[in-house]
């Protein structure tokens, strides 16, 4: 079974940067998609980015485009989320989630931001941005 370990959260000032990591174990050699979601207090969990190990494709929510960069290290089965120019509204618990195998190429762009697409979830890492 796939297990995910999210890490890298912390307290940073507005304008700062963080790199979150999602280490996946139990994935074997099959391709996978890993999505990052975040949930702020009192709000719905929202998808912010996704990476597919099948072809390295990446996807971003409009709200984070240009400030978030997702990347994957297939050798380490780890996906990173680089967050720059942090804003107080980025404060949330960030979760990573996995779907294996990665959905078909034509479907992933439509599905990646939906929680139900993913089979496995990590425990979350807290990002707090002070103003």
NUTOR-90881 format. One record per residue (C-alpha): x negated, y, z negated; chain; residue number from 1; residue in three letters. Coordinates in steps of 0.1 Angstrom, whole numbers, always signed. Each point is the difference from the previous one (the first is absolute). Layout:
X	Y	Z	A	NUM	ALA
...
REM end
This chain:
+0	+0	+0	A	1	UNK
-11	+35	+8	A	2	UNK
-9	+22	-29	A	3	UNK
-8	+37	+1	A	4	UNK
-20	+21	-23	A	5	UNK
+4	+38	+4	A	6	UNK
-26	+23	-16	A	7	UNK
-15	+34	+3	A	8	UNK
+26	+23	-15	A	9	UNK
-8	+27	-25	A	10	UNK
+5	+36	-10	A	11	UNK
-13	+25	+25	A	12	UNK
+5	+37	+6	A	13	UNK
+19	+13	+30	A	14	UNK
-22	+1	+30	A	15	UNK
-20	-30	-11	A	16	UNK
-3	-34	+15	A	17	UNK
+5	-36	-10	A	18	UNK
-6	-33	+17	A	19	UNK
+24	-28	-9	A	20	UNK
-8	-36	+6	A	21	UNK
+22	-30	+5	A	22	UNK
-19	-33	-3	A	23	UNK
+19	-30	+13	A	24	UNK
-7	-36	-10	A	25	UNK
+15	-32	+13	A	26	UNK
+4	+14	+36	A	27	UNK
-21	-26	+18	A	28	UNK
-8	+7	+36	A	29	UNK
+35	+11	+11	A	30	UNK
+5	+36	+9	A	31	UNK
+20	+22	-24	A	32	UNK
+15	+34	-3	A	33	UNK
-5	+21	-32	A	34	UNK
+21	+30	-8	A	35	UNK
-5	+26	-26	A	36	UNK
+31	+13	-18	A	37	UNK
+4	+26	-27	A	38	UNK
+26	+7	-26	A	39	UNK
+2	+32	-18	A	40	UNK
+21	+3	-33	A	41	UNK
+37	-1	+8	A	42	UNK
-6	-5	+37	A	43	UNK
+3	-29	+24	A	44	UNK
-30	-19	+10	A	45	UNK
-12	+12	+34	A	46	UNK
-23	-14	+26	A	47	UNK
-30	+22	+7	A	48	UNK
-23	-21	+22	A	49	UNK
-6	-34	+14	A	50	UNK
-29	-20	+15	A	51	UNK
+1	-31	+21	A	52	UNK
-30	-23	+0	A	53	UNK
+12	-14	+33	A	54	UNK
-11	+29	+21	A	55	UNK
-11	+27	-25	A	56	UNK
+32	+20	+7	A	57	UNK
+9	+27	-25	A	58	UNK
+32	+18	-9	A	59	UNK
+8	+31	-21	A	60	UNK
+30	+17	-14	A	61	UNK
+4	+35	+14	A	62	UNK
-4	+14	-36	A	63	UNK
-36	-12	-2	A	64	UNK
-12	+1	+36	A	65	UNK
-34	+17	+1	A	66	UNK
-8	-4	-36	A	67	UNK
+2	-37	-5	A	68	UNK
-22	-25	+18	A	69	UNK
+5	-37	-2	A	70	UNK
-27	-25	+9	A	71	UNK
-7	-37	-4	A	72	UNK
-30	-22	-6	A	73	UNK
+10	-33	+13	A	74	UNK
-31	-17	-14	A	75	UNK
+10	+10	-35	A	76	UNK
+38	-2	+6	A	77	UNK
+2	+35	-14	A	78	UNK
+20	+30	+12	A	79	UNK
-9	+35	-10	A	80	UNK
+20	+31	-2	A	81	UNK
-20	+32	+1	A	82	UNK
+20	+30	-13	A	83	UNK
-14	+34	+6	A	84	UNK
+13	+35	-9	A	85	UNK
+21	-15	-28	A	86	UNK
+31	+20	-10	A	87	UNK
+20	-2	-33	A	88	UNK
+28	-16	+20	A	89	UNK
-22	-29	+8	A	90	UNK
+2	-10	-37	A	91	UNK
+15	-35	+0	A	92	UNK
-7	-37	-6	A	93	UNK
-15	-13	+31	A	94	UNK
+7	-36	+9	A	95	UNK
-14	-22	+27	A	96	UNK
+21	-28	+16	A	97	UNK
-8	-27	+25	A	98	UNK
+17	-18	+28	A	99	UNK
-16	-31	+15	A	100	UNK
-1	-5	+28	A	101	UNK
+1	+36	+13	A	102	UNK
+33	+6	+19	A	103	UNK
+0	+0	+38	A	104	UNK
-18	+30	+15	A	105	UNK
+32	+15	+13	A	106	UNK
+19	-3	-33	A	107	UNK
-26	+12	-25	A	108	UNK
+3	+37	+9	A	109	UNK
+37	-2	-8	A	110	UNK
-2	-22	-31	A	111	UNK
-31	+10	-20	A	112	UNK
+16	+25	-22	A	113	UNK
+28	-23	-12	A	114	UNK
-6	-17	-33	A	115	UNK
+18	-31	+11	A	116	UNK
-26	-7	+27	A	117	UNK
-26	-10	-26	A	118	UNK
-2	-33	-18	A	119	UNK
-26	+9	-27	A	120	UNK
-6	+30	-22	A	121	UNK
-28	+12	-22	A	122	UNK
+4	+15	-34	A	123	UNK
-5	+36	+9	A	124	UNK
-26	+27	-8	A	125	UNK
+9	+34	-14	A	126	UNK
-10	+32	+17	A	127	UNK
+4	+32	-19	A	128	UNK
-7	+33	+17	A	129	UNK
-3	+31	-22	A	130	UNK
+7	+34	+13	A	131	UNK
REM end
